[in-house]
Amino acid sequence: MKAKATNPSATAKNREERKTRVIEVLNKARAMELFAITQYMNQHYSLDAMDYGEMAANMKLIAIDEMRHAEMFAERVKELGGEPVSSYADKVQKGQDVQTIFTFDAALEDDTVDIY
């Protein structure tokens, strides 16, 4: 069986297109993480102001965990020669009442998992 000849130029172009697409996806994930960080910190401040100390502290810990995720995405984007985004994927929801925070956050996490 004869090996198929490949065009080195086409192969390099295809590789660059795939790399560009991977960078785009990683940056989309990073933007979602940056949004989550800001949303969770906003919730942390609100819960703290309403005297929900333990719940507020947990929101802060979740935000810190999201920071690690955002940084991992940024490092991978840089390794691939891209520029990590610094914009948010969505607008922060302020003034949420306690009963809606976790439902909102669960939906946010579900959306993120769907994108991944």
Number of C-alpha atoms within 10 A of each C-alpha: 3 4 5 6 6 8 9 9 9 10 11 11 12 12 12 12 12 12 16 16 12 16 23 17 16 23 24 21 23 27 22 22 26 24 23 26 25 18 21 25 20 21 27 24 17 18 22 16 11 12 11 14 14 12 15 22 16 13 23 19 15 16 24 15 13 21 18 13 17 25 15 14 23 23 16 17 23 13 11 13 12 18 15 21 18 13 14 18 16 12 10 15 13 10 11 13 12 14 8 9 16 13 10 13 15 11 11 16 14 12 12 15 10 8 11 10
